[in-house]
Amino acid sequence: MSLSRRNLLKGAAISAAVIQAPLVFRTLSSRAWAADEIPVGIMYSLSGTTAIVEKSMNQCALMAIEQLNAKGGVLGKKLKPIVEDPNSDPRTYGEKARKLIIDDKVRVIFGCYTTASRKAVLPVVERRKNLLVWPTWYEGEECSKHILYAGSAVPNQQLENSIPYLVSELGKKKLFIVGSDYAFPRGMAKTTKIICQKLGAEVVGDEYLPLGHSEWAAMVSKIGKSGADAIFSNVVGDSIVAFYREFRNQGYDFEKLPLCSSTTTEVEIKAMGPEYALGSYVSLPYFQSVDSPENKKFVADFKSYAGADSVTHAAMEAVYIGVNIWAMAAEKAKDVAPDAVVANAGGIEFAAPQGKVKIDPENLHTYLTPRIGQTQSDGQLKIVDQYSEPLVPLPYSSQGETAEKRLCTTKGAML
């Protein structure tokens, strides 16, 4: 059957509409913000295996934004948080980051907890010339001008105090390293082995189980039979709860077989019950027990915001640092454009709950004060060792980076 010219044109018009539909949808889906609003992305998991920590990180970001808005916002505009739940899934982090940047038009994302999630977001913010403010301690060996590593400790700020403490202060010479199976624990183990070699300590085990793993009986038994006289844990998320409980269930005592963690915070200790972590050590820049006026206010503010039974911890304190330093850099730049914020972030100091912190102008990481805490019966960490001042961040310390010879600068990795 032949087509009339009218039907042919009608069909062409329908086809053109179908072809153009996605473009129309993308235009309509992009939000238009009021002139007195600055949209910012908040991307911490509210569900999944790392939600045990990230829920409070989300709360802390919202609290910090609320406090800034109460003081007039940033550049005279109110911050408008756009909250996304990546469900502890790296792929979803990447998808949510694209949505926040393209559809919601945010100029900054406060988010991520695991290295896997950060690695999923990194190419998105780099491709779109946007900015991720990253809060969590990590394995280092990364250098990007599209990430502001505000509050995030690198290995030299966690391991150069904790491993010597185990060896010199506690007299332990045989270390078993255990972690969740992804880049951060393996990267931390790499640097730990380098330090152990320098100290004359032996690594008798280096083992991993999947993120979110809950059956730790075989691993704990293996550690107990290894001959180790100390354990260094890079276990992450709700696996921490199952891991510690299994140690107690098998009759081990952290006073006799010391365990030091790079990841366990007050929130996981509360979740497992303090009796399961009693006597264990943690190496992080912040604990709720830090005795400073700034921290007392921070703890009181968060309990008022999130509930009297809530606890503060290092990951959420780093979120607080990141939101405030980003705001200070934007005010200094008189602009929220990512490149303007990055150009003005270096050298900024902030009176954080943990004490004074500073953004290193060379690598956009943060000067932090290394601390070691020992878990008490109330779930708090008694500080047993701390540096007298913040330590320079060296993300490539595993490759010989020093304060005098930088391998990471805002121009990129110098390798």
GIHUCOR-V166331 format. One record per residue. RES is the residue in one small letter. SS is DSSP state (H for helix, E for strand, C for the rest). PSI is psi in degrees with one decimal (* if undefined). BURIAL is b if it has 24 or more other C-alpha atoms within 12 Angstrom, else e. Layout:
res: <RES & RES>
ss: <SS & SS>
psi: <PSI & PSI>
burial: <BURIAL & BURIAL>
//
This chain:
res: <m & s & l & s & r & r & n & l & l & k & g & a & a & i & s & a & a & v & i & q & a & p & l & v & f & r & t & l & s & s & r & a & w & a & a & d & e & i & p & v & g & i & m & y & s & l & s & g & t & t & a & i & v & e & k & s & m & n & q & c & a & l & m & a & i & e & q & l & n & a & k & g & g & v & l & g & k & k & l & k & p & i & v & e & d & p & n & s & d & p & r & t & y & g & e & k & a & r & k & l & i & i & d & d & k & v & r & v & i & f & g & c & y & t & t & a & s & r & k & a & v & l & p & v & v & e & r & r & k & n & l & l & v & w & p & t & w & y & e & g & e & e & c & s & k & h & i & l & y & a & g & s & a & v & p & n & q & q & l & e & n & s & i & p & y & l & v & s & e & l & g & k & k & k & l & f & i & v & g & s & d & y & a & f & p & r & g & m & a & k & t & t & k & i & i & c & q & k & l & g & a & e & v & v & g & d & e & y & l & p & l & g & h & s & e & w & a & a & m & v & s & k & i & g & k & s & g & a & d & a & i & f & s & n & v & v & g & d & s & i & v & a & f & y & r & e & f & r & n & q & g & y & d & f & e & k & l & p & l & c & s & s & t & t & t & e & v & e & i & k & a & m & g & p & e & y & a & l & g & s & y & v & s & l & p & y & f & q & s & v & d & s & p & e & n & k & k & f & v & a & d & f & k & s & y & a & g & a & d & s & v & t & h & a & a & m & e & a & v & y & i & g & v & n & i & w & a & m & a & a & e & k & a & k & d & v & a & p & d & a & v & v & a & n & a & g & g & i & e & f & a & a & p & q & g & k & v & k & i & d & p & e & n & l & h & t & y & l & t & p & r & i & g & q & t & q & s & d & g & q & l & k & i & v & d & q & y & s & e & p & l & v & p & l & p & y & s & s & q & g & e & t & a & e & k & r & l & c & t & t & k & g & a & m & l>
ss: <C & C & C & C & H & H & H & H & H & H & H & H & H & H & H & H & H & H & H & H & H & H & H & H & H & H & H & H & H & C & C & C & C & C & C & C & E & E & E & E & E & E & E & C & C & C & C & C & C & C & H & H & H & H & H & H & H & H & H & H & H & H & H & H & H & H & H & H & H & H & C & C & C & E & C & C & E & E & E & E & E & E & E & E & C & C & C & C & C & H & H & H & H & H & H & H & H & H & H & H & H & H & H & C & C & C & C & C & E & E & E & C & C & C & H & H & H & H & H & H & H & H & H & H & H & H & H & C & C & C & C & E & E & C & C & C & C & C & C & C & C & C & C & C & C & C & E & E & C & C & C & C & C & C & H & H & H & H & H & H & H & H & H & H & H & H & H & H & H & C & C & C & C & E & E & E & E & E & E & E & C & C & H & H & H & H & H & H & H & H & H & H & H & H & H & H & H & H & H & C & C & E & E & E & E & E & E & E & E & C & C & C & C & C & C & C & H & H & H & H & H & H & H & H & C & C & C & C & C & E & E & E & E & E & C & C & C & C & H & H & H & H & H & H & H & H & H & H & H & C & C & C & C & C & C & C & C & E & E & E & E & C & C & C & C & H & H & H & H & H & H & H & C & H & H & H & H & C & C & C & E & E & E & C & C & C & C & C & C & C & C & C & H & H & H & H & H & H & H & H & H & H & H & H & H & H & C & C & C & C & C & C & C & H & H & H & H & H & H & H & H & H & H & H & H & H & H & H & H & H & H & H & H & C & C & C & C & H & H & H & H & H & H & H & H & C & C & C & E & E & E & E & C & C & E & E & E & E & E & C & C & C & C & C & C & E & E & E & C & C & E & E & E & E & E & C & C & C & C & C & E & E & E & E & E & E & C & C & C & C & E & C & C & C & C & C & H & H & H & C & C & C & C & C & C & C & C & E & E & C & C & E & E & C & C>
psi: <130.7 & 150.5 & 136.4 & 160.2 & -36.3 & -44.9 & -36.5 & -44.2 & -36.6 & -42.6 & -39.0 & -39.1 & -41.4 & -43.7 & -42.2 & -38.7 & -41.1 & -43.2 & -40.3 & -15.5 & -45.9 & -35.4 & -40.4 & -41.8 & -43.5 & -38.1 & -43.7 & -28.7 & -14.7 & 126.3 & 147.5 & 121.5 & 151.2 & 154.5 & -22.8 & 19.7 & 144.5 & 109.9 & 134.1 & 142.0 & 136.7 & 117.6 & 80.0 & 144.2 & 125.7 & -0.7 & 162.4 & -174.9 & -27.6 & 4.7 & -24.0 & -32.0 & -42.1 & -23.7 & -44.3 & -26.6 & -41.0 & -45.9 & -40.7 & -38.6 & -44.1 & -38.1 & -45.4 & -40.4 & -41.6 & -41.1 & -42.4 & -43.1 & -35.3 & -23.3 & 6.9 & 1.0 & -149.4 & 126.1 & 33.8 & 8.4 & 148.8 & 137.8 & 134.2 & 101.1 & 132.7 & 108.9 & 130.8 & 145.1 & 106.5 & -0.2 & 32.3 & 23.5 & 117.2 & -42.8 & -40.3 & -34.9 & -47.0 & -43.2 & -43.1 & -36.0 & -43.8 & -41.7 & -44.9 & -41.5 & -46.6 & -50.4 & -44.2 & -10.1 & 36.4 & 151.7 & -2.5 & 146.6 & 124.0 & 112.1 & 177.7 & 152.7 & -45.5 & 157.1 & -37.1 & -40.0 & -40.5 & -42.0 & -29.6 & -30.8 & -30.7 & -51.5 & -26.6 & -49.2 & -32.2 & -44.6 & -38.0 & 4.7 & 45.1 & -163.1 & 130.4 & 127.5 & 110.3 & 128.1 & -17.0 & 144.2 & 144.8 & 179.7 & -4.6 & -159.8 & 43.6 & 145.9 & 105.8 & 136.0 & 3.5 & 9.9 & 128.4 & 108.5 & 62.7 & 110.9 & -4.1 & 118.0 & 148.1 & 168.2 & -39.5 & -22.3 & -5.6 & -29.9 & -28.2 & -8.1 & -41.2 & -41.6 & -46.7 & -31.6 & -45.0 & -41.4 & -49.5 & -46.0 & -40.4 & -8.9 & 29.9 & 137.3 & -10.6 & 108.3 & 134.8 & 121.8 & 130.8 & 144.6 & 173.0 & 153.6 & 81.9 & -170.4 & -42.6 & -55.0 & -38.4 & -37.1 & -40.2 & -37.8 & -37.8 & -48.0 & -36.8 & -42.4 & -37.9 & -44.2 & -41.7 & -41.0 & -41.0 & -32.4 & -5.0 & 21.7 & 154.3 & 134.7 & 110.1 & -6.6 & 148.1 & 94.7 & 154.8 & 148.2 & 155.7 & 149.5 & 129.3 & -1.2 & 139.8 & -6.0 & 97.5 & 6.6 & -47.7 & -39.7 & -43.8 & -41.0 & -40.2 & -41.3 & -43.4 & -30.8 & -1.3 & -16.2 & 2.6 & 143.5 & 4.5 & 156.8 & 138.1 & 120.0 & 129.4 & 31.5 & 141.3 & 150.2 & -153.6 & -8.1 & -28.4 & -43.0 & -48.6 & -37.8 & -51.4 & -41.9 & -35.7 & -35.0 & -47.0 & -39.6 & -30.2 & 6.2 & 12.1 & 152.4 & 123.4 & -14.7 & -32.2 & -35.2 & 85.7 & 141.0 & 129.8 & 133.8 & 147.9 & -1.4 & -26.7 & 129.1 & 178.8 & -30.7 & -37.9 & -36.3 & -41.1 & -40.7 & -37.2 & -23.8 & 123.2 & -28.8 & -24.8 & -23.0 & -1.2 & 127.2 & -12.3 & 159.7 & 156.2 & 137.9 & 105.3 & 161.0 & -17.3 & 139.4 & 156.1 & -23.5 & -2.2 & 128.8 & 91.7 & 152.8 & -39.1 & -40.2 & -38.2 & -39.8 & -43.1 & -47.3 & -45.1 & -41.6 & -43.2 & -39.6 & -36.5 & -35.5 & -44.0 & -11.6 & 145.0 & -25.2 & 3.8 & 159.3 & 153.0 & 158.5 & 173.6 & -40.4 & -41.5 & -32.4 & -36.0 & -35.9 & -45.3 & -43.6 & -47.1 & -45.4 & -45.0 & -39.8 & -38.7 & -45.6 & -41.1 & -40.2 & -38.8 & -41.0 & -41.1 & -39.7 & -18.1 & 34.6 & 146.2 & 5.9 & 135.2 & -44.9 & -32.7 & -40.7 & -46.6 & -41.3 & -22.7 & -1.1 & -33.9 & 129.9 & -9.4 & 133.1 & 148.1 & 134.8 & 84.7 & 165.9 & -34.3 & -13.4 & -173.0 & 133.9 & 158.8 & 140.5 & 124.2 & 120.8 & -17.5 & -40.9 & 6.4 & 16.5 & -178.3 & 132.6 & 122.6 & 158.6 & 111.4 & 136.8 & 152.6 & 129.0 & 149.9 & 130.7 & 131.4 & 173.6 & -20.0 & 4.5 & -3.3 & 164.6 & 119.1 & 124.2 & 117.4 & -11.1 & 135.2 & 150.9 & 155.4 & -16.5 & 164.1 & 146.4 & 139.1 & 135.7 & 126.3 & 87.0 & -19.5 & 33.5 & -28.7 & -15.5 & 20.9 & 10.9 & 139.4 & 170.8 & -27.4 & -25.0 & 94.2 & 137.9 & -4.9 & 122.9 & 172.8 & -11.1 & -9.6 & 177.6 & 132.5 & 67.8 & *>
burial: <e & e & e & e & e & e & e & e & e & e & e & e & e & e & e & e & e & e & e & e & e & e & e & e & e & e & e & e & e & e & e & e & e & e & e & e & b & b & b & b & b & b & b & b & b & b & e & e & b & b & b & b & b & b & b & b & b & b & b & b & b & b & b & b & b & b & b & b & b & e & e & e & b & b & b & e & b & b & b & b & b & b & b & b & b & b & b & b & b & b & e & b & b & b & b & b & b & b & b & b & b & b & b & b & b & b & b & b & b & b & b & b & b & b & b & b & b & b & b & b & b & b & b & b & b & b & e & b & b & b & b & b & b & b & b & b & b & b & b & b & b & b & b & b & b & b & b & b & b & b & b & b & b & b & b & b & b & b & b & b & b & b & b & b & b & b & b & e & e & e & e & b & b & b & b & b & b & b & b & b & b & b & b & b & b & b & b & b & b & b & b & b & b & b & b & b & e & e & e & e & b & b & b & b & b & b & b & b & b & b & b & b & b & b & e & b & e & e & b & b & e & e & b & b & e & e & e & b & b & b & b & b & b & b & b & b & b & b & b & b & b & b & b & b & b & b & b & b & e & e & e & b & b & b & e & e & b & b & b & b & b & b & b & b & b & b & b & b & b & b & b & b & b & b & b & b & b & b & b & b & b & b & b & b & b & b & b & b & b & b & e & e & e & e & b & e & e & b & b & e & b & b & e & e & b & e & e & e & e & b & b & b & b & b & b & b & b & b & b & b & b & b & b & b & b & b & b & b & b & b & b & e & e & e & b & b & b & b & b & b & b & b & b & b & b & b & b & b & b & b & b & b & b & b & b & b & b & b & b & b & b & b & b & b & b & b & b & b & b & b & b & b & b & b & b & b & e & e & b & b & b & b & b & b & b & b & b & e & e & b & b & b & b & b & b & b & b & b & b & e & b & e & e & e & e & b & b & b & b & b & e & e & e & e & e>
//
